[in-house]
Amino acid sequence: MNTTKAEIWNGYYHDYLIRACARGIEPVALLDEEWFDGKTTAYTCVLLRLTSEPVVLEITSGIGRVSRFVASNCRKLVCTDILEEALRETKNNLEQFDNIKFDVTNGYDHQKLSANQFDGVYSFVPSSILILSWSLPISLRLREYSNQTA
């Protein structure tokens, strides 16, 4: 039986949701504590690179730890993740923004995304790998990302 990447990661955020609820805090606040502060990450790694009103792609947006700080600084933010549960939580966390599109991906193939529509792409994943592209052509960067994760 072939297990999909989504099946492997299914339930990943469940523990965060339960522990955050028990403490009376938002799940993204718990991630800020246990990983790295989303605001600092957004400002030091993403926002300094943004041009005026960019269209930005976030690969593996999770529950919106970084997205919540990027959204107000771009014309459009496309949040992708392999987990529907993560994107549902991101939608809840970012409901005040009307410039966000959410897309469930398989985690490998980003070819369905039109590379020409993005001014930048970034990703922060649990193993702290950072993928940023504002200088390389986005089509090349998406292709490299898809090949690295396959």
Secondary structure, 3 states (H helix, E strand, C coil): CCCCHHHHHCCCCHHHHHHHHHHCCCHHHHHHHHCCCHHHHHHHHHHHHCCCCCEEEEECCCCCCCHHHHHHHCCEEEEEECCHHHHHHHHHHCCCCCCEEEEECCCCCCCCCCHHHCCEEEEECCCCCEEEECCCCHHHHHHHHHHHHC
